Amino acid sequence: MLKNLCKISFGLLFVLFCILVTEQTAVASTLVQDMRVGNQPDGARVVFDMNRSVNYRVFLLDSPKRVVVDLADSQIERLYTKTKNQVVAGTRVGKMQNNDKRIVMDLARSAVVAKAFIIPAQEGKPWRLVIDMKMTNDNQFKAKIGNQYALTNNKTFLPQEESVPQKKKQWWQSDDADSAVADKQKTTRKRIVVLDPGHGGKDPGAIGAYRKTYEKNITLAMGKELQKILRNKGYVVYLTRDTDIFIPLRQRIKIAQKYKADLFMSLHADSAANRNATGLSVYTLSDTASDKEAAALAERENKADIIGGIDLGGNTKEVNDILISLSQTDTRNKSSKYATYLVGEMAKCVKLVKNTHRFAGFAVLKAPDIPSVLLEMGYLSNRTEEANLQQPSYRNKLAQAAAKAIDHYFQDPEIASNY
């Protein structure tokens, strides 16, 4: 009996010990309980409410303009993704190594970080991290970009390229793309890109007004060209189709998810009643289209599923809302980032439509967990652009520009920090 009681007592003590350890571990991290942004006469003040102090690092990055806030060993309970503010356009959060967090605040205009400081808890108020931003011009903003201008409450968190041992990294290093040491030490897996040649099989897509060129043939040729270029650069690249077959839009999304794509790019060629219409455009997903033309185009493309006997519009509004909103905030931000790089590279070599980056509810872009972009390479209804898209040299020019944009996207510090 005594022996059994000893065993039971020891077991209880062990359970209590585990509970205590678990509780201590659970409260070890700093909890960011809330965030608020307020206008100031010359800028904005951002305040994070916390349950304890935190080691932080705040610095600027460009393309697009943003403020990065790195927090050591933290949990985020609440973070605004949209703000009505003259400086901060929106916020998002990403994981770093261990339990560190990176908060990114997109800037609506050029601004620099004037001050960053911690206010201890007092009189019923929580601990607070305060960041004051001051509006400025582009030149002054660019002069303060990078880690060398970071504000921190712990100097050991600042880059020290010569003193950081090869095998011992600081908490921020694995995600610090601005640090030469981190870049040298960092090993990454190959990026996976899924290319989606639009239409196919019984769905020819747009048909050229002059040479009767089928859109499905142009998109497949472009997909194969871009695949070859990207593979030569070291990417893992899959096509949703590599022959003339019909694939429902929903299945194209599933293919990208099956391959665990880091980026999905759908390739198309447009058509318009106005045969003088010319130019390349780039689309990302939105609940509402950016204009009537974008809405009409999305409606035409989404009806491709009906051809295969699957009507994507058959879902209830609630289901579609869930599909679009799941994980979509971060994914849409990444999609828009790649679209920005893509527009920038395409502008160097071909004509673009006005407001080149557009938004519409394309079914093929609705994967909630994969950054997705749809490229309209030009108008088959225009004589010149139809002839251009038939030329391998022209498609190669487009593919080279798209590949450069993909390089820029994955090299972006904010994107690179996720790998």
KOLPA-32734 format. One record per residue (C-alpha): residue in three letters; x, y, z. Coordinates in pm, whole numbers, plus 32768, in hexadecimal, padded with zeros to 4 digits. Layout:
N
AlaXYZ
...
This chain:
419
Met800080008000
Leu811280F38065
Lys81CD80A17F29
Asn809A80E77E57
Leu805C82307F0E
Cys81C182987EC9
Lys8191824C7D5B
Ile804F83167D53
Ser80F184397E0E
Phe821984377D23
Gly812E84307BF9
Leu806885597C7F
Leu81A4861B7CC2
Phe821B85D57B61
Val80CE864A7ACF
Leu80D987887BA1
Phe823F87C67B32
Cys81D987A279C4
Ile80B7889379F8
Leu819989947A9A
Val829A89767984
Thr818A8993787C
Glu80F68AC87924
Gln824B8B6B793F
Thr82938B1F77D2
Ala81408BA17767
Val81738CF2780F
Ala82DE8D1677A7
Ser82888DC47661
Thr821E8F2F764B
Leu80B08F4875E8
Val8056906674FC
Gln7EF090A57566
Asp7E9091C67485
Met7F0E92C4738A
Arg7E9794217338
Val7F059533724D
Gly7EC396A5727F
Asn7F0297D271A5
Gln7FF698DC7219
Pro802B9A347179
Asp816699C070C4
Gly8130984870B2
Ala80A1972C7181
Arg80CC967772CC
Val80AF94FC72DD
Val8075945A7431
Phe808792E77482
Asp7FEA927E75CE
Met80A6915C7673
Asn80A5908F77B2
Arg821B90C377E9
Ser834B9169774E
Val83E390E7760C
Asn852890FF754A
Tyr84D691B77409
Arg857A923172CC
Val84DA933071DF
Phe855A938B7085
Leu84F093F56F27
Leu84DE93326DE1
Asp848993A26C81
Ser83CE93196B4E
Pro82CC933F6BD9
Lys830794396CF0
Arg82D593966E43
Val833993966FB0
Val83AB92497040
Val838491FC71B3
Asp843890C3722E
Leu83D190437385
Ala84958F387440
Asp83D48E0F74D1
Ser82758E9874A4
Gln810C8E367465
Ile80188F1373A5
Glu7EB98F177432
Arg7E3190347362
Leu7EBE90FD7241
Tyr7E0391EF7165
Thr7E1991986FF3
Lys7D7792DB6F82
Thr7DA09438700C
Lys7D0B958A6FB8
Asn7E4796526FD4
Gln7F16974D6F11
Val8055967C6F2B
Val800B950B6F6D
Ala7F4494646E56
Gly7F2F93096EF3
Thr7FDE920A6FCD
Arg802C90986FC4
Val80F88FA27091
Gly81E48E85703C
Lys82A98D8070FC
Met84228D85711E
Gln85018C7E71BB
Asn84A18BEB730C
Asn83838CBB739A
Asp83EA8E0D7310
Lys82F28EDB7249
Arg83128FD97130
Ile820790E5710F
Val820391A56FC8
Met815492F56FA3
Asp811F93646E3C
Leu814994DB6E10
Ala805495B36D53
Arg816796B76D26
Ser82D696EC6D76
Ala831E96F86EEA
Val844096B16FD5
Val8443961C7132
Ala848797437219
Lys847496887365
Ala8431952F73F4
Phe841894EE7569
Ile837B94147677
Ile828D949F7781
Pro827693BE78B7
Ala81229355793D
Gln808D94547A2D
Glu7F3F94C07AC0
Gly7E81939E7A27
Lys7F1793D178CF
Pro7FDE92BB7821
Trp814292C277A8
Arg815693847663
Leu82439391753C
Val822494E7749A
Ile82A09539733B
Asp8291969F72BD
Met82A396D17145
Lys82E1981D709D
Met8276986B6F38
Thr839598C76E52
Asn83FE98CC6CE4
Asp847797A56C14
Asn85E698056C2C
Gln85E098186DA8
Phe852496CF6DB6
Lys8624961D6CD9
Ala874096A76DAC
Lys86B895E76EDB
Ile867494936E3C
Gly8714935D6ED1
Asn878B92C07013
Gln88A493B8704A
Tyr879994B970A8
Ala86C993CC717E
Leu8645944472CF
Thr865A933E73E2
Asn865B931A755D
Asn876F9215754D
Lys88A992647486
Thr890290F47464
Phe87DD90D67374
Leu888391C1727B
Pro89549127715F
Gln8ABF90F271BE
Glu8B49903E708E
Glu8CA990137110
Ser8C528FA87272
Val8B378EB27233
Pro8BC58D4E724D
Gln8B878C6A7126
Lys8AC48B6B71F3
Lys8A148C5672E3
Lys89028D327254
Gln88468E4872FF
Trp86CB8E247316
Trp86928F0671EA
Gln87988E8370FA
Ser86EA8D6C703E
Asp85E98E626FB6
Asp86C88F8F6F87
Ala86FC8FA26E10
Asp87B590EB6E34
Ser88CB90456EFC
Ala89EB8FBC6E32
Val8A388EBD6F3E
Ala88D58E3A6F3F
Asp88D78E216DC5
Lys8A178D546DC6
Gln89A78C6A6ED9
Lys88458C3C6E5F
Thr87EB8AFE6DA4
Thr869A8AF86CF4
Arg85D089F86C39
Lys85828A296ACB
Arg84548B046A86
Ile832C8A5969E1
Val82748B1168CA
Val813A8A8D6823
Leu80EA8B2266CD
Asp7F878B0B664B
Pro7F5F8B2564CE
Gly7DF88BA064B2
His7CE38AE06400
Gly7D2A89A46336
Gly7C758884628B
Lys7B0C88D7623C
Asp7B3D8A3262CD
Pro7C108AF961D2
Gly7BF58C416290
Ala7C098D8061C2
Ile7C2F8D58604A
Gly7D048E4C5F84
Ala7C3C8F3D5EAF
Tyr7D298F315D87
Arg7DF18DEC5D8C
Lys7CF58D205E57
Thr7E008CD65F5B
Tyr7D838C086081
Glu7DD08C9461D8
Lys7E048B32625F
Asn7F2A8AFF6171
Ile7FD08C4A61C9
Thr7FB48C0F6340
Leu80438AAE6325
Ala816B8B256256
Met81AB8C3D634F
Gly81908B4D6475
Lys82938A6263E4
Glu837E8B836394
Leu83688C1464F1
Gln838D8ABB658C
Lys84D38A8564D2
Ile85608BD6653F
Leu84FF8BA666AB
Arg858C8A4666BB
Asn86D68ACA6639
Lys86D08BBE675C
Gly86A58AA36856
Tyr852F8AB2689A
Val844F898168AE
Val834389C467A8
Tyr8202890A6754
Leu80FB894C664A
Thr7F8C89116690
Arg7F80888A652B
Asp809488406430
Thr7FAD87C76319
Asp7E6B883F6278
Ile7D7887C36381
Phe7C5D88616443
Ile7C8F888C65BA
Pro7B7A89226694
Leu7BDA8A5D674F
Arg7BAB89BA68A2
Gln7C9488A0683C
Arg7DA3899A67DC
Ile7D9F8A1C693F
Lys7DB588B969C6
Ile7EE3887668E8
Ala7F9789A3697C
Gln7F4089326ADC
Lys7FAE87CC6A91
Tyr810788486A2C
Lys811089346B5C
Ala81508A5D6A79
Asp81FB8B936B01
Leu81718C5A69DB
Phe805B8C1B68DE
Met804E8CD46791
Ser7F308CAF669A
Leu7F7B8D0E652F
His7E778DA46447
Ala7E468E7E6311
Asp7D1F8F6A6309
Ser7C228FD16202
Ala7B55911061E0
Ala7A4291976103
Asn7B1D92C460BE
Arg7C2B923C5FD7
Asn7D0B93646024
Ala7D2A92F6618E
Thr7E90929361E0
Gly7F6C9255630D
Leu7FCB915C6418
Ser7F1E914D656B
Val7F49909766B6
Tyr7E319027679B
Thr7E1F8FBE6905
Leu7CF18F4A69CA
Ser7BF890396A61
Asp7A94901D6AE2
Thr7A3B913E69FE
Ala7ACB918768A7
Ser7B9C92C06870
Asp7AC793266745
Lys79AF92A86661
Glu7AA792176568
Ala7B4D9148667A
Ala79FB90CD66F6
Ala798C90686598
Leu7AD48FB46555
Ala7AC18EF0669B
Glu795B8E8B664B
Arg79C08E0C64F1
Glu7AE88D486579
Asn7A278CB2669D
Lys79218C2665AD
Ala7A2D8B3F6522
Asp79D48A4B663A
Ile78708A3365B9
Ile78FA89A96472
Gly798488816533
Gly783E884A65ED
Ile78AB88F7672F
Asp78118A486782
Leu78F58AF5687A
Gly77E38BF168BA
Gly77098AE46957
Asn77928B186AB5
Thr76CF8BDF6BB2
Lys774A8D3B6C00
Glu77B38CC76D5A
Val78898BAE6CCB
Asn792C8C936BCD
Asp796F8D966CDA
Ile7A1C8C8E6DAD
Leu7AE88C116C87
Ile7B5D8D6C6C34
Ser7BA28DE06D96
Leu7C608CB16E1E
Ser7DC88D196E48
Gln7D8A8E176D37
Thr7E0C8F526DDB
Asp7F758EE16DD9
Thr7F4F8E2D6C8C
Arg7EBB8F5D6BE2
Asn7FD290386C63
Lys80D28F4A6BCE
Ser800F8F336A88
Ser800D90AD6A6B
Lys818090B86AB6
Tyr81CF8FCE6994
Ala80DD908E68B5
Thr81A091CB6901
Tyr82E89129689D
Leu824690926766
Val81BA91E066F1
Gly830C9284672C
Glu83C691866653
Met82BF917B6541
Ala82C092F76528
Lys842A92E364B5
Cys83DD9217637E
Val826F9229630F
Lys81469312630B
Leu80639306643C
Val7EFA93696469
Lys7EA7948A6550
Asn7E87942366BC
Thr7F4892E96664
His7F17923967B3
Arg7DA591ED67C6
Phe7CC3912D68B1
Ala7BAB90366865
Gly7B068EFC68EB
Phe7BB48DFC680E
Ala7B5C8C9D6882
Val7CB78C1F682C
Leu7D558D146923
Lys7C888CA56A4F
Ala7D7F8BB76AF3
Pro7D7F8C4D6C52
Asp7EDF8BDA6CA4
Ile7FA38C1B6B62
Pro80078D736ADC
Ser7F638D7E6984
Val7F748E666857
Leu7ECA8E616704
Leu7F8B8EF265DD
Glu7ECF8F6F64AA
Met7FE68F7963A6
Gly7F2D905262AC
Tyr7DFC906361CA
Leu7DC68F5960C0
Ser7CB9903F6036
Asn7DCC91325FCD
Arg7E8390E55E89
Thr7FDE91495F06
Glu7FC890A06058
Glu7F3C8F615FC2
Ala80658F555ED5
Asn81578FA25FF2
Leu80D18E8F60D2
Gln81038D945FBB
Gln82778DE45FB1
Pro835A8D0D6090
Ser844A8E3160BA
Tyr83358F0F6142
Arg82BB8E056234
Asn84228DD362A5
Lys84398F4662F2
Leu83018F2E63C9
Ala83818DF26473
Gln84D28E9064C4
Ala84238FB96565
Ala833C8ED5662F
Ala84688E0866A4
Lys85208F416718
Ala83EB8FAB67DA
Ile83DF8E54687F
Asp854D8E7E68E4
His84FF8FD1697E
Tyr83D18F426A33
Phe84898E236ADB
Gln85B58F026B2B
Asp84D590026BD6
Pro853890046D48
Glu83D08FE36DBA
Ile83928EB36CDC
Ala84E88E176D1A
Ser84A88E206E91
Asn83948D1D6E64
Tyr84838C116DE9
